Structure formats: structure tokens, C-alpha cells
Amino acid sequence: MKRSKIILGILILSVMALVLSGCGEGNLVTLPPLEENDTYALGDIGPAGGYIFYDKGSSSDGWRYLEAAPVSTEWTGKQWGSYWTWIGGTGTGIGSGQNNTTIIVIWMNSHSKTGKAAQLCYALNYGGYSDWFLPSRDELNKMWVNLKSGIDENGAYYVPVGGFADGGYWSSSEGDADFAWLQNFGIGFQYGDYKYYAYRIRAVRAF
């Protein structure tokens, strides 16, 4: 029994020595990234390297969280569509952004449009994932509340993350033939503007 304890002690000390040897300057031990089945809080880094901005509490319809892509993927000065572009079928609620994007991309592609907001998000491949989309109006609002405003939906103060600008960001929610919905990330109000005007775009994904 005593011999077993001595051997166990030697093994523990050996493991500790290996761990400590990797903790010197330039040899920091890095933790593996979180996976999609892990639990996240608002503002956490998501599995694709973006920021968690919405948690519906449990998984349903194949997803629980919404993750905003990092600022390095952001586009500036992009159009939603062209003058008098009526697509139809888009929603404004949380959970509708992905379907909105698919509807818009199909229409844009069939009308020989390129480089529009939904198309850019749909084509994004980042962090090992290619399921990005242009957020709906309400999803975009959650992004502002929980990543940029400084007070999240639970009333908790936080330091803004994500590198968002103070200007307007396109949503995937259509207003009418001329207008689509935007969110101002400076003071948080939502409004409609001409689809051929140029604004920022930030892709999101659901998991």
C-alpha cells in the first residue's frame, strides 16, 4: 500500500512538472475552443469566433443561440437591393433571419443581382462555418442591445464588444418595394430606408 502511494505521488508530480513547464513566457497553455454543445452567456465568444447575442433558453428547431460574426468580417457601404425591388415573404421576428436570407438570395440570383447584403452574408465562410445569414430586424435589435448598448436584455451592465460602429446596419427584413429595415447602432432606433442606399452589414449564425 505504501509503495502504491509513493508511485502515485511520483506520477502526480510528473504531470504537474509537465504542466508548469508549458506555462513559461511564450509557452502559455491554451484551452480548446468551446463547442456548439457548450453553454454560453451573452457576450461570450461563440464556436465560430463571433459573439453570442441571443439565447432563447433551450434548443428547438435546430438552434438555441445566435452568434454575430467578428468585426473583421464586416462590410461597409453595401446595398440591400436596387430601386423598386419587391421580393416579399420576409419576416421581422427572431428566428426569421436565415429564411429571409434564403428568400432574398434566390430572388437576387434569379434577377442577376450581385454583391447585395443578403448575398454577401450567405456566401461568408468564417471560423469553419458557412451557415451565416443577414439578421432579421428583431435579431439585429438583440445584437445592438446585448453587444453594443452597454446594458443587456437582463439589465446587466457590460463593456461593449464586437467593434460595432454607430451608424446603420441592414437587416434582412423587407419593408416594401423601396424600403428595408435598418438599426442604428449609435442610439438603437430602427427605421426603413431606400434599398439602394449603402450601409454596414454584419452576418450572424444560429446554432
C-alpha positions in Angstrom: 0.0 0.0 0.0 2.8 2.4 0.9 4.7 1.6 -2.3 1.5 2.3 -4.3 1.1 5.7 -2.7 4.7 6.6 -3.5 4.3 5.6 -7.1 1.0 7.6 -7.3 2.8 10.6 -5.8 5.6 10.4 -8.4 3.1 10.3 -11.2 1.2 13.4 -9.9 4.5 15.3 -9.5 5.5 14.3 -13.1 2.2 15.6 -14.5 2.5 18.9 -12.6 6.0 19.4 -13.9 4.9 18.9 -17.5 2.0 21.4 -17.0 4.3 24.0 -15.3 7.0 23.6 -18.0 4.4 24.8 -20.6 3.4 27.9 -18.6 6.5 30.0 -19.1 6.6 33.1 -21.2 5.9 32.2 -24.8 4.6 28.7 -23.8 1.2 29.5 -22.4 -1.3 26.6 -22.2 -4.3 27.4 -24.4 -7.7 26.0 -23.7 -9.6 24.4 -26.6 -12.4 26.5 -28.1 -15.9 26.0 -26.9 -18.1 23.7 -28.9 -21.6 24.0 -30.1 -23.0 21.8 -27.3 -21.5 24.0 -24.6 -23.4 26.6 -22.6 -22.9 30.3 -23.4 -23.7 33.6 -21.8 -24.4 36.8 -23.7 -21.2 38.3 -25.0 -19.2 35.1 -24.9 -17.1 34.0 -27.9 -19.1 31.5 -29.9 -17.9 28.4 -31.7 -17.2 30.3 -34.9 -15.2 33.1 -33.2 -18.0 35.6 -33.1 -20.1 36.9 -30.2 -23.2 35.4 -28.6 -26.0 37.9 -28.6 -29.2 35.9 -28.1 -30.1 32.8 -26.1 -33.7 31.5 -26.3 -33.1 29.3 -23.3 -33.3 25.8 -24.9 -32.7 24.2 -28.2 -35.6 24.0 -30.7 -35.8 23.9 -34.5 -32.1 23.0 -34.5 -30.8 26.1 -32.6 -30.6 27.9 -29.3 -28.1 30.7 -29.7 -27.4 33.5 -32.2 -23.8 34.4 -32.9 -22.6 37.7 -34.6 -19.5 37.5 -36.8 -16.5 39.5 -35.6 -15.7 42.9 -36.9 -13.1 41.6 -39.3 -15.9 40.2 -41.5 -18.0 43.4 -41.5 -18.8 45.1 -44.8 -19.3 48.8 -45.2 -21.1 50.7 -47.9 -23.3 47.9 -49.2 -26.8 48.0 -50.8 -29.7 45.9 -49.7 -31.1 45.8 -53.2 -32.0 48.0 -56.1 -34.7 50.6 -56.7 -38.2 49.1 -56.8 -37.1 45.7 -55.6 -40.1 43.9 -54.2 -39.3 40.3 -53.0 -42.0 39.5 -50.4 -42.1 36.8 -47.8 -39.5 38.1 -45.3 -40.3 38.3 -41.6 -39.1 40.6 -38.8 -39.1 38.2 -35.8 -36.2 36.4 -34.0 -35.6 33.2 -35.9 -36.6 34.5 -39.3 -33.3 35.9 -40.5 -32.0 32.7 -42.0 -35.2 32.1 -44.0 -35.3 35.7 -45.0 -31.7 35.5 -46.4 -32.5 32.4 -48.4 -35.6 34.0 -49.9 -33.6 37.2 -50.8 -30.6 35.3 -52.2 -32.8 33.2 -54.5 -34.6 36.3 -55.8 -31.3 38.2 -56.3 -29.6 35.4 -58.1 -32.6 34.9 -60.4 -32.5 38.6 -61.3 -28.7 38.7 -61.9 -28.0 40.9 -58.9 -24.6 40.6 -57.2 -22.9 41.9 -54.1 -26.1 42.7 -52.2 -26.3 42.5 -48.4 -28.0 39.1 -48.1 -25.8 37.6 -50.8 -22.6 38.6 -49.0 -23.7 37.1 -45.7 -25.0 33.9 -47.4 -21.6 33.4 -49.1 -19.5 34.1 -45.9 -17.3 31.2 -44.8 -15.6 32.0 -41.5 -14.4 30.2 -38.4 -15.1 26.8 -40.1 -18.7 27.6 -40.7 -20.6 28.6 -43.8 -24.2 28.9 -42.4 -24.1 32.7 -41.9 -27.0 35.0 -42.8 -28.3 38.6 -42.7 -30.2 39.1 -39.4 -33.8 40.0 -39.3 -35.0 43.3 -37.8 -35.6 41.9 -34.3 -32.4 39.8 -34.4 -30.5 42.9 -35.3 -32.0 44.7 -32.3 -30.9 42.0 -29.9 -27.4 42.3 -31.4 -27.4 46.0 -30.5 -28.9 45.5 -27.0 -26.7 42.7 -26.0 -23.4 43.6 -27.6 -23.3 47.4 -28.2 -25.7 49.3 -25.9 -23.9 48.6 -22.6 -27.0 47.3 -20.8 -28.1 43.8 -21.9 -31.7 42.4 -22.1 -31.4 41.3 -18.4 -30.5 44.8 -17.2 -26.8 43.9 -16.6 -24.1 46.5 -17.5 -21.3 45.3 -19.7 -18.4 46.6 -21.8 -19.5 46.7 -25.4 -17.9 44.0 -27.6 -17.8 43.3 -31.3 -16.4 46.5 -32.7 -19.8 47.9 -34.0 -19.9 51.3 -35.5 -22.5 53.9 -34.5 -24.2 54.0 -37.9 -26.9 52.0 -39.6 -26.8 48.2 -40.3 -29.0 46.4 -42.8 -31.5 43.7 -41.6 -33.0 41.1 -43.9 -36.5 42.3 -43.2 -38.1 44.0 -46.2 -40.4 47.0 -45.7 -41.9 47.5 -49.1 -40.7 47.7 -52.7 -38.5 50.7 -51.9 -37.5 50.3 -48.2 -35.9 47.7 -45.9 -35.3 47.8 -42.2 -32.1 49.1 -40.5 -30.9 49.5 -37.0 -28.8 52.5 -35.9 -26.1 51.1 -33.6 -25.4 54.5 -32.1 -28.6 55.1 -30.2 -30.5 51.9 -31.1 -33.5 53.1 -33.1 -34.9 51.2 -36.1 -36.0 52.7 -39.3 -36.6 52.0 -43.0 -34.5 53.4 -45.8 -34.1 53.0 -49.6 -32.7 49.6 -50.5 -30.1 51.1 -52.9 -28.6 53.2 -50.1 -25.3 51.9 -48.7 -24.9 50.8 -45.1 -23.0 48.3 -43.0 -23.6 44.6 -42.8 -22.8 42.1 -40.0 -23.6 38.4 -40.6 -24.9 36.1 -37.9 -25.5 32.4 -37.5 -27.8 30.2 -35.4 -26.7 27.0 -33.6 
